[in-house]
Amino acid sequence: MATPDPDDLGPDGTSRLGRAVVGVVVGIAIFAFVGVVGYFLFMSYAMQQWANSYDSSQPQVTVTAEDTNAVEHGTGLDASNEAYRQRMGTPEDHAEAALSVPAVQAALEPLADGSAVTGDEVWDTLVAAGYEHVQVSDKNASGDLVPVVGVGVGVPGGCVYGAVAPDAVTLDAGGPIADGGCLEMPSH
């Protein structure tokens, strides 16, 4: 066995190579420890945020006038599937869109005379009133006609949306839904 050069020995009698190996091992151990602790802290935080987002005390998604098939939406984890229904925009935008509700209401009121209402009638009425961005839904997810026509109208600030029934017009205002447009697709 070769004897270490006395110039390569440190004050504690260890070789330069031995000190380098110990330094690398200690560095890897510290890195691994920090990584494991960081991972668990991150996962703990992420799981808490996930749990909070599905807390039962959170507001529940409810049926609106635009849901022409009147199916109640889920809560908890099922509610996350309903994210596309969430209205976008700011409160200021929603307030601006609300200014258009009376005009859209006035255009649609003559259709609520007690007789059946069709999507084509609603469309034609709103286009004749000067609205360019109109959506109507008179079919459910199965493609069957429904007696209540869902309506969405693009207006400054967002949308006027709701339903036209044979005897009533129900409207609200807000931003467009997350997947675009003012009214969700009938298959949703």
N, C-alpha and C positions, 0 to 999 in steps of 0.2 A: 504494500500500500504506500502511495506517495505521501510525503509529508507536505502540508500546506506551506506556502511561502509566508514567512513572518510578516511581509508587507501587506499580504492579503487578509490578515486576521484583524478583526475589530478589537476594541478595548475589552470586550467581554469574551474574547477568544473564539468567536465564530467567524467562519469564512464569508467572503463577499457573496459567493454563490448561495450559501445557506441563508444569509440575510435576504437575498433577492427572492428565493423560493418562499420563505416565510412571509415576506411582504405581499407577494402575489396571492398566496393562500388567504391571508388576512383580508386583502382587498376584495377578493371574490366572496368571502364570507360576509363582509359588510354589505356589499352590493346585493347579495341574495337576501340578507335580512331586511334591508331597506325595501327591496322589491316585494317581498312577501308581506311585510307590514303595510306598504302602500296599497297593494292589491286588496288586502282585507279591509282597509279603511275605505277605499274606493267602492268596493262591493257593498259594504255596510251602508254607505251614503246612497248609492244607487238603489239598493233594495228599499231603503226608507222612502226615497222619492217615489219609487214605483208603487209602494204600498199606499202612500199618501194620495197618489193620483187616482186610486181606486177605492178610497175610503168611502164608506156608505154615507157619510155626512156631506159629501159633495152633492151639488145640485144634480138632479136626475133629468135625463132627456125626456121631454114630454111630447105628446102628439100635438101638432099644430094644424092650422087650417089647410096647409098645403099637403098634408098627408091624406090624400083622397081615399085611401083604402082603410083608414082608421085602425091601423095595427099599432099597439103600444110597443114602444121601443124598450130594449133591455136596459139594465142597470149594471153597475160593477164592471166586470171585464167585457160584457156584451156592449156596454156603452161606448167602449173604445172603437167598436166597429161602426159607430154612428158619427165618427169625427168628420166625415165628409159633409154632414148636414150643418155643421157649425157655420154661423154667419161671420164673414170677415168684415174688416173695416173698423173705423174708430167711432166713438160716440158722436162726434161732430158729423161724420158722414151719415150715420143713421138718422140724426136729427134733420139733416138736409133732405134725405130721402123721404122722411115723414111729411115734409111739406107737400109732396106730390100725392099723398093718399086721398085728399078730398077730390082732386080732379079725376083720378082713376076711379074712385067710388062713384062719382057723378056719371062717368061714362058707362059704368057697368050696371047701375041701378035699374035702368029700363029692362034688362034681361031677367031680373028677379020678379017676374009678374005672376008667378004661380005655375007657369008651364015649364016643360022640360028644357034644359039648357044643354047646348052642345059646345064642344071645343071650338068648332068652326065659327059659331056665333060670337063667342067670346073673342076669338082672334080677330075676326072682321070688325067688331065693334071697337076694339082698341087700336087697330091700324087706322080705321076711319077717324079716330080721335087724335091721330098724329103720333102715336107711339111706334117707334121703330124696333125696339128690342122686346118682343113679346114671346112668352112661353106659355103653353097651355097643356094640361094633362087631363084627359077625360077617360083614361083607361087605367085599370089596376095592373099589378105585376103579371097577371095572367092574360092581359090583353082584352079583358072584358070592359065594356063601357060602364061607367059609374054615373050616378045621378048628380054628383057634385064635381064641378070642373075646377081643377087647380089652375091658378094663374100666377104668373110672374112677369113683372114689367121693369125693364131697365130704366132708371130715372137718375137724375143728377144725385150723386152721393151714394147710390146703391140700387136698391130694389124696393118695389111695392109688390107684395106677394100675399096670397090668400086663396079664397075659394068663392066660387059663384054657385049657389044652390038655386033651385027653382023659386025659393021664396026669400032669399037673403044673400047679401054680398058681405063677406068678412075679409078685411084687409089689414095688413100690418106692414111695417117698413123696417129695413135693415140692410146690411151689406149682402153681397152675393155669397152663395154657399161655397165651402172650401173647394169643391171639385168643379166650380165654375157655374155661371148662370145664376138665375134667380130662383129656379124651381128644380127640385131634384128629379131625376129620371124616374119614370113609372116603375121600372124594374127594381128600384131600391125600396 
